[in-house]
Amino acid sequence: MREGRGLDRLLEILGDIKNTELLIAGRIENRKLLKKTYGKPNCKYIGFLDHKQLLDLELRSDAIIALYDSKLQTQHAYGMANKILEMCGLPVITNIADEIIRETECGLLVNYYNLKEIKQAIITLRDNPELPTRLGNNDRRAFLEKYNWKAMEDRLLQIYDILLFGTE
């Protein structure tokens, strides 16, 4: 729970979105953000979870939201949010990894600074039950076929061979 991860934006629009619940997990790095969650009936901070607990939570969820303020955060330009690459068969609402999201058709891309767009993405997933299923299936298929540890290991070894020996 820290600045630049979109929580402030979600809290701003959450009250207007009926029949939704935002579950937040993780370390608290910004107590002001935590205080903003108080009194929001459809928002719940559930604490810091270990990896297994987090995966269990994701598997019980309907979607994952991964928002990153590009003005405050630069690590997402080179790395990838674990939320996206865990590929638990869930649709993703995000403003990063646009190449992967477009290629796999596993989520909805939004502009971090456009609250209306973020709100509409949440409502679209909520109101179109076939869409989250389709996006989630695409997400899982991408993991099984391309974005898994075995496939990544093979690609990494090929890169090492090229860098070290100049061969493929």
N, C-alpha and C positions, 0 to 999 in steps of 0.2 A: 504494500500500500504506500505508493509514493507518487509524487508529481510526475506528470508526463506519461502516465499509463492510461489515461482516459477515464479514470474513475470519477473525477470531478465533472466531466462531460456527461457520463452516464447518470450520475446523481441528479444532474440538472434536468434531464428529460424523463427520468424514471417515473416520477409521479403522474405523468400524463399517459403512461402505457399500462393499461389494465391487463389483468391475467398474465402477468409476467413476474418473475422473481429473479433478482440478481444475487448470486452467492459469490462472496469474495473470500479468497483464501490467500495467505501469505504473511510475510513479515510486515510489521507496521513501522514504516520509516517516516510517516507524516501523521501525527496525531490529529491535526486539523481535518484531514480527510476522513479519519475514523469518526470523528465527532459529527461530520456531515452525514454519515450513514445512520446516526441515531434518529429515530422518529420517522424513518422511511419504512412504511409497512411492508413493502415488497423488496427490501434490501436487507441482507443478512451477512455479517462478517462471521465466519466460522473458525477463524484462527489459522495458525501456521500448521500445515500438513506435511507429512513426509511424502515421498514420491508415490508410494503405494496408495496412501489415502487420497492423494490428489488425483491419481488415475481412477480410483473408485468413484470419486466425485464427478469427474468428467464423464465417466460411463453412465452415470445416472442423470446427466444433464441433457438439455435439448440442443444447446449450441455453445460455442466458445467465442468470447469477445477478446480480441487482442489488439489494443490500440496503443500507439506510441507517438508521442509528440516529437516530430523530427527536429524541432528547434531546441529541444532539451536533451534528446537522446541520439547518440550516433552509433551505438553498438549494433542496433538492428540493421544497419546498412551492410554489415559484414556477417553478422550472425543471424540466427533465426530464432524466433520465439519458440520455446519448447512447446507451447500450447498448440502451435500450428503443426509442428512435425511429429507430435505424438500420434496424430492421425487415428483417433479413437472412433472413427466413423461418425463424426459430428460436423455439422456445418460450422464455418468460421466467419465471423464478422471482423474485418481487419482493414488496416490501412497500409500494411507492409506485405512483403512477399508477393507482390502483385503478379510476377511471372509464374510462380507456382500456383497461385490461386486461379489465374486464367487458364494455365495449362491443364490443371486437374479438374477445374470446375467444381471445387470443393467448398466455395464460400462466396461471400458478398464483400466486395471492396467498397470502402467508404472513405470520404475525406475527413481526416481527424478534426478539422476545424468547422465542419458543417454538421451542427446538431440535428438539423432536420433530416439529413441523409442517414445519420446513425439511427435516429428514431425510426425512420421508414424501413431500414434494413431489419430491425428487430420486429416490427409489426409485420413485415412481409414474411418472415420465417414463422411467426406465430400464427398468421392467418392462412397460410398455404401449406397444409400438412404434407403434401407430396414433395414440396421443394426441399425441406430439411432432410427428408429421406433420400432424395436423389443426390443432394450435395454430400450428405454423409456417406452414401455408398461410393460416390466418386472419391471421397477422402480415403476411405478404407482401401479401395482398389489401388490408388496411387501409392499407398504405403506398401501393400503386398507386392506390387510390380516394380516400384522404382525407389521409393524413399524408405528403405529399411536398412538395417545395419549391414547385412551381407552385401547388398548392392553398393552401398557407400564404401564398404571396405575394399571391394574390387576396384572401384573408381579411384580411391585414395592410393592403392598400390600401383595402379597404372600411372598416376601422376608422379609418384616417387620414382618409378622406373624412368620416366621421361626426364625428370630433373637430375637424377643421379647418373643415368647411363645414356641418355639421349635416345632411348629406344621405346617403342610402344609394345 
